[in-house]
Amino acid sequence: MSVVVSLPQAMPVVVSLLVISWMFQSTAGSCPYGYKCHLERNTYVLECDLFDKTQQLKVDDVPAIATHLKIICTYRRPSLTLTLANLPNIQKLTLDHLDLATWDDTMFRGVTNMSHLVLKKLSRKRFDNDSFSGLRNLRSLEIEHLDELKYMHPNMLTPLLSLQSLSFRHVGSVYDALNYTDYGLVIQELHHLKHLRHLDLSHNQLSTLSVSARKALDEIPTVEVDISGNPLLCDCSNTDFVTWIHTTKRKFLNKQHTQCTGKNHTPNLLFYFDHEALMDSCRSPNTRWYLTILLPIGIAFIIIAVLICALYRYRWKCAYCCSRIHVYKMSSGDKVDPVVYERDAFICYSSSDRAWVCNELLKRLEDGHVSTIIHQRDFLPGSVLHDSIIESIDKCRYTILVFSPDFLASDWCKLETHLARSCIITQGRDVIVPIVLREFPNATLSPTFQGILEKSYLKWSDNPDEQPEFWDRDVRTSPMKGCEDVTYEGM
């Protein structure tokens, strides 16, 4: 059976077909030169077709129903300048296998309502701080398979105030870019992204996250992190990161696929292995190292400190011993009869009391046939002072100490007192005859001087009526006791 359609009857059908064809053409839009284009539901796809290199790609004729613009060059990677005209309907943009010769803050001005940006396999080596300017409404950013990426500016995400999802997957040097850039840390600067909910760092070359990156993630309470597929380390070199993983309140995704390399290159599930055992095993060698190195150093330091304190405490006695040894060596072993003395008295005094000693004491003693030694007159020029003091004490029956405030303040007088008092031990005799020339506060007396003055001593008075009593007491028969350090200022 055949149906015959007359021309008047066929006209509506022809017109309808023409209208449908015109609508499809107007919907599909016209393709830029050198590209093929087609519309897949709401996705407008531009594919490289003729040329390996295209100087400029201007996208300004996109069907009104398209909300997803996808530019892909699967077989070619042209170096081009991308210009996006006013495309208010585009909500998602995918750039795949492109080499963008220029990338500045004007590139995204035409896509004011874009909320999702996908960058895949671009010939891109760096992202600057203005690479994503103008995308204030962007909620999702995916960066994948950028093997040539070397640098990401730490503030490149600052304009993305509405960002909720951020993905870095299969990025070439993401470890350096995220953790240790020249100007800062990308993850460290995420704290301003208050709406961030998802952070995908999977399948990169991360062995750890820096301290600053971990601190920044802790400041975003709602973010979920995926670090699976990375060559993470869970050995002694990365214990702080492992501890953070098990103590942070951050939620991690794909835990069952997150592995780490432990000691002896053993694989572990990062979130399920015994990290406390790792802490203990790493802590023990460190402890042994500290004990092996620091403990002997500490003991040696304590011994040296004790020796220094002891030498300072007994510095005058040490000086006396050294001097005695030196004199003994000089004498070539000759023994001196301790009973035979060359002089009667060695006088120790401060240089400020020299006038009284020379004009009063020395004159009166020598007038009484008491032979004396004083350093200004009897010490040989150029001789060793310690040796001369010891020789003088050994030559004399007694050592007269002329006490005064200046005597007590003189280090040389302290040394001479100590050397004289040591005769009690070395020779078994007390040789000290103390004379108090001028009064001084008892608080200024050392225990040594107090011990000397607790015994009998001669006291000088400026009153002429009391001076005869002083001279009536014979120095050679005066009660004497011990000695410590004696000095001469100006020696």
C-alpha positions in Angstrom: 0.0 0.0 0.0 1.5 3.3 -0.9 0.7 6.8 0.5 0.9 9.7 -1.8 1.5 13.0 -0.1 0.7 16.1 -2.1 3.0 19.2 -2.1 0.6 21.3 0.1 0.6 18.5 2.6 4.4 18.1 2.6 5.2 21.8 3.2 4.6 21.7 7.0 6.9 18.8 7.4 9.7 20.4 5.3 9.4 23.6 7.3 9.6 21.7 10.5 12.8 19.9 9.4 14.3 23.2 8.4 13.5 24.9 11.7 14.9 21.9 13.7 18.1 22.0 11.6 18.5 25.8 12.1 17.9 25.4 15.9 20.6 22.7 16.1 23.1 24.8 14.2 22.4 27.8 16.3 22.7 25.6 19.5 25.9 24.0 18.4 27.6 27.2 17.5 30.4 27.7 15.1 33.8 26.1 15.7 37.0 28.2 15.9 39.3 27.7 13.0 41.4 24.6 13.3 39.1 22.9 15.9 36.2 20.5 15.9 33.4 21.1 18.3 30.3 19.3 19.4 27.6 19.5 22.0 27.1 16.6 24.4 24.0 17.4 26.5 25.2 20.5 28.4 28.9 20.1 27.6 30.5 22.0 24.7 33.7 20.3 23.6 36.4 21.9 21.5 39.0 19.5 20.1 42.2 20.4 18.3 41.9 19.3 14.7 44.2 20.8 12.1 47.1 22.6 13.6 49.8 21.7 16.1 50.2 25.4 17.0 47.6 28.0 17.2 48.5 31.5 18.2 45.1 32.5 19.7 42.0 30.7 20.6 39.0 33.0 21.2 36.0 31.3 22.7 33.0 33.6 22.2 30.4 31.5 20.5 29.2 28.8 22.9 25.6 27.5 22.9 23.4 29.0 25.5 22.4 25.7 26.9 26.1 24.7 27.6 27.2 24.9 31.2 30.4 22.9 30.8 33.2 24.1 28.4 35.8 21.5 27.7 38.9 22.3 25.6 41.0 19.2 24.8 43.9 18.5 22.5 44.5 14.8 22.9 46.9 14.3 20.0 48.4 17.8 19.8 49.5 20.3 22.4 49.3 23.7 20.8 50.9 26.8 22.3 48.0 29.3 22.4 46.6 32.4 24.0 43.2 31.6 25.4 40.6 34.3 25.4 37.3 33.6 27.1 34.6 36.1 26.1 31.5 36.8 28.2 30.3 33.3 29.1 27.9 33.8 32.0 26.3 30.4 31.6 29.6 28.4 31.9 29.8 26.8 35.4 32.6 24.3 34.7 35.7 24.7 32.6 38.1 21.8 31.7 41.5 22.5 30.1 43.2 19.3 28.9 46.5 18.8 27.1 47.1 22.5 26.5 50.2 24.7 26.4 49.0 28.1 27.5 51.6 30.6 26.2 50.1 33.4 28.4 48.3 33.1 31.7 47.4 36.4 33.5 44.6 37.8 35.6 42.5 38.6 32.6 42.0 35.0 31.3 39.0 34.2 33.5 37.1 37.5 33.3 34.6 36.0 30.8 33.5 33.2 33.1 32.0 35.1 36.0 29.8 32.3 37.3 32.3 29.4 37.0 32.3 27.2 40.0 34.4 24.2 38.9 37.9 24.4 37.2 39.8 21.3 36.0 43.4 21.6 34.8 44.8 18.4 33.3 48.1 17.6 31.6 49.0 21.2 30.9 52.4 22.3 29.9 52.6 24.5 32.9 55.7 25.1 35.1 54.4 27.6 37.6 51.4 29.2 39.1 51.8 32.8 40.3 49.8 34.7 42.8 47.4 36.1 40.2 46.9 32.9 38.2 43.4 32.5 39.6 42.3 36.1 39.9 38.6 36.8 39.3 37.4 33.4 40.4 35.7 34.5 43.6 32.8 32.1 43.1 34.9 29.1 42.4 34.0 26.2 44.6 36.1 23.3 43.2 39.7 23.3 41.8 41.3 20.2 40.4 44.9 20.1 39.2 46.0 16.8 37.8 49.0 15.3 35.9 51.1 18.4 35.8 54.5 16.7 35.4 56.3 19.8 34.5 55.1 21.9 37.4 58.0 23.3 39.4 56.6 26.2 41.5 53.3 27.3 43.0 53.2 30.7 44.7 52.0 30.3 48.3 49.3 33.0 47.8 47.9 31.7 44.5 44.7 30.5 46.2 44.1 33.7 48.1 41.4 35.0 45.6 39.4 31.7 45.9 37.4 32.8 48.9 34.5 30.4 48.1 36.6 27.3 47.5 35.2 24.1 49.0 37.2 21.4 47.3 40.9 21.4 46.3 42.7 18.6 44.6 46.4 18.1 43.7 46.9 14.7 42.1 49.8 13.4 40.1 51.6 16.8 40.3 55.3 16.7 39.4 57.1 18.4 42.3 54.2 18.9 44.6 56.4 18.0 47.6 58.5 21.1 47.1 55.6 23.2 45.9 53.4 22.4 48.9 56.0 22.1 51.6 59.1 24.1 50.9 58.7 26.9 48.3 61.1 29.8 48.1 58.4 32.3 49.3 56.3 30.2 51.7 54.1 27.2 51.9 50.9 26.6 49.9 49.2 24.5 52.5 50.3 27.0 55.2 48.3 29.7 53.4 45.0 27.7 53.4 43.8 29.1 56.7 41.9 31.9 54.9 39.8 29.3 53.0 37.1 29.1 55.7 34.7 27.1 53.4 37.2 24.4 52.5 35.8 20.9 53.1 37.9 18.6 51.0 41.7 18.5 50.3 43.0 15.8 47.9 46.7 15.3 48.0 46.7 11.7 46.8 49.1 10.1 44.3 51.9 12.6 44.5 55.5 12.3 45.8 54.8 13.4 49.4 56.9 11.6 52.0 55.7 13.9 54.8 53.9 17.1 55.6 55.9 20.0 57.0 55.2 21.3 60.5 53.7 24.5 59.1 51.5 22.6 56.7 50.2 20.4 59.6 49.6 23.4 61.7 47.6 25.1 58.9 45.4 21.9 58.5 44.7 21.9 62.2 43.3 25.4 61.9 40.6 24.3 59.4 38.3 22.2 61.6 36.0 20.9 58.9 38.5 19.8 56.2 38.8 16.2 55.1 42.2 15.2 53.8 43.3 12.4 51.4 47.0 11.6 51.3 46.7 8.1 49.9 49.0 6.9 47.1 52.0 8.9 48.4 55.5 7.4 49.4 55.0 8.4 53.0 57.6 7.5 55.6 56.9 6.1 59.0 60.4 5.6 60.3 62.6 7.3 62.8 63.2 10.2 60.5 59.5 11.1 60.4 58.2 10.4 63.9 56.7 13.9 64.4 54.6 13.4 61.3 53.5 9.9 62.4 52.6 11.3 65.8 50.5 14.0 64.3 48.6 11.6 62.1 47.5 9.7 65.2 46.7 12.7 67.4 45.2 15.3 65.1 41.4 15.8 64.9 41.5 16.0 61.1 39.4 13.4 59.2 41.4 11.4 56.6 39.9 9.6 53.6 40.9 6.3 52.1 42.7 5.2 55.2 42.7 1.6 54.0 44.7 2.7 50.9 47.2 5.0 52.7 50.5 3.2 53.1 53.8 4.2 54.5 57.3 2.8 54.4 58.6 1.9 57.8 62.0 0.7 59.2 63.8 -1.8 57.1 61.6 -0.6 54.1 58.6 -2.5 55.4 55.2 -1.4 54.1 52.6 -0.4 56.7 49.1 1.0 56.7 49.7 4.5 58.1 46.6 4.7 60.2 46.6 1.2 61.6 50.2 0.2 62.5 51.6 0.4 66.1 53.0 3.9 66.1 53.8 3.8 69.8 56.1 0.8 69.2 57.8 2.9 66.5 58.3 5.8 69.0 59.8 3.4 71.5 62.2 1.8 69.0 63.3 5.2 67.8 63.6 6.6 71.3 66.0 3.9 72.6 68.8 4.5 70.2 68.6 8.2 70.8 68.7 7.6 74.5 71.8 5.4 74.2 73.4 8.0 72.0 72.7 10.7 74.6 74.1 8.4 77.4 77.1 7.5 75.4 78.1 11.0 74.3 76.5 13.4 76.7 76.9 11.5 80.0 80.8 11.4 79.9 80.8 15.0 78.8 78.6 15.9 81.8 80.7 14.0 84.3 83.9 15.5 82.9 82.3 19.0 83.2 81.3 18.4 86.8 84.8 17.1 87.7 86.4 20.1 86.1 84.0 22.5 87.8 84.8 20.8 91.2 88.5 21.1 90.6 88.2 24.7 89.6 86.2 25.5 92.8 88.7 23.6 94.9 91.7 25.4 93.4 90.0 28.7 93.9 89.1 27.9 97.5 92.6 26.7 98.3 94.5 28.9 95.9 96.9 30.3 98.5 97.7 26.9 99.8 98.4 25.7 96.3 100.6 28.7 95.7 102.5 27.9 98.9 103.0 24.2 97.9 104.2 25.2 94.5 106.7 27.6 96.0 107.9 25.1 98.5 108.5 22.6 95.7 110.3 25.2 93.7 112.6 26.1 96.6 113.2 22.4 97.3 114.4 21.9 93.8 116.6 24.9 93.9 118.3 23.7 97.1 119.3 20.5 95.2 118.3 18.4 98.1 120.4 20.1 100.8 118.9 19.8 104.2 119.0 22.8 106.5 119.1 22.4 110.2 115.6 23.7 111.4 117.1 24.8 114.7 119.6 27.3 113.2 118.0 30.6 112.2 119.7 33.5 110.5 117.3 36.2 111.7 114.9 36.7 114.5 111.8 38.1 112.8 110.2 38.5 109.4 107.8 41.5 109.3 104.7 41.3 107.1 102.8 44.5 106.6 100.8 46.5 104.1 102.6 49.2 102.2 100.3 51.8 103.7 101.8 51.0 107.1 105.4 51.3 105.9 106.1 54.5 107.8 105.1 53.1 111.2 106.9 49.8 110.5 110.2 51.5 109.5 110.1 54.4 111.9 108.7 52.8 115.0 108.7 49.0 115.0 111.9 48.3 113.0 113.9 50.9 114.8 112.9 49.7 118.2 113.5 46.0 117.4 116.9 46.6 115.9 117.9 48.9 118.7 117.1 45.9 121.0 119.4 43.7 118.9 116.5 41.9 117.2 117.5 41.0 113.6 114.7 41.5 111.1 113.8 41.0 107.4 111.5 43.3 105.5 110.9 42.9 101.8 111.7 46.5 100.7 115.2 46.3 102.2 116.2 42.6 102.1 114.6 40.9 99.1 116.9 40.6 96.1 115.7 42.5 93.1 114.5 40.2 90.4 113.9 37.2 92.7 110.7 35.2 92.7 108.5 36.8 95.3 107.0 33.5 96.5 110.4 32.0 97.0 111.7 35.0 98.8 108.8 35.0 101.2 109.3 31.3 102.0 113.0 31.7 102.4 112.5 34.7 104.8 110.0 32.7 106.9 112.3 29.7 107.1 115.3 31.9 108.1 113.5 33.7 110.9 112.3 32.4 114.3 109.1 34.5 114.1 106.9 36.2 111.6 105.3 39.5 112.8 102.0 40.3 111.2 101.0 44.0 111.4 97.2 44.0 111.3 95.3 46.9 109.8 92.3 47.4 107.5 94.7 47.6 104.5 96.5 44.5 105.7 93.2 42.5 105.7 92.4 43.8 102.1 95.8 42.9 100.6 96.1 39.6 98.8 99.9 39.5 99.3 99.4 39.8 103.0 96.9 36.9 102.9 99.5 34.8 101.1 102.3 35.6 103.6 99.9 34.8 106.5 99.1 31.5 105.0 102.7 30.6 104.4 103.7 31.6 108.0 100.8 29.6 109.5 101.7 26.5 107.4 104.9 26.3 109.5 102.7 24.6 112.2 102.4 21.6 109.9 105.7 21.6 108.1 108.0 22.4 111.1 105.8 21.8 114.1 106.1 25.3 115.5 103.9 28.4 115.7 105.9 31.4 114.4 103.3 34.1 114.3 103.4 37.3 116.4 100.3 39.4 115.7 100.3 43.2 116.2 97.1 45.2 115.8 98.2 48.6 114.5 94.8 50.0 113.6 91.3 49.0 114.5 89.1 47.3 112.0 85.5 45.8 112.0 85.4 42.2 113.2 83.0 41.5 110.3 85.9 42.0 107.8 87.9 39.1 109.5 88.2 35.8 107.7 88.2 32.6 109.8 91.9 32.4 109.5 92.5 35.9 110.9 89.9 35.3 113.6 91.8 32.2 114.7 95.1 34.2 114.9 93.6 37.1 116.9 91.7 34.8 119.3 95.1 34.2 120.9 97.4 36.8 122.5 98.4 39.7 120.4 100.1 43.1 120.8 98.0 46.2 120.3 99.4 49.5 119.3 97.9 52.7 120.7 98.4 56.3 119.4 98.2 57.4 123.1 101.9 58.2 124.2 101.0 57.1 127.7 100.1 53.6 126.6 103.0 53.0 124.2 105.6 52.1 126.8 103.5 49.2 127.9 103.5 48.0 124.3 107.3 48.2 124.1 107.8 46.5 127.4 106.4 43.2 125.9 109.3 41.4 124.3 108.4 40.2 120.8 110.5 37.1 121.3 108.5 36.0 124.3 105.0 37.1 123.2 102.4 34.3 122.9 102.0 33.3 119.3 99.6 31.2 117.3 99.1 30.1 113.7 99.3 31.9 110.4 97.5 32.1 107.1 98.0 34.4 104.2 100.1 37.6 104.4 100.6 40.3 101.9 102.4 43.4 100.7 100.6 45.8 98.4 103.0 47.2 95.9 105.3 44.1 95.9 
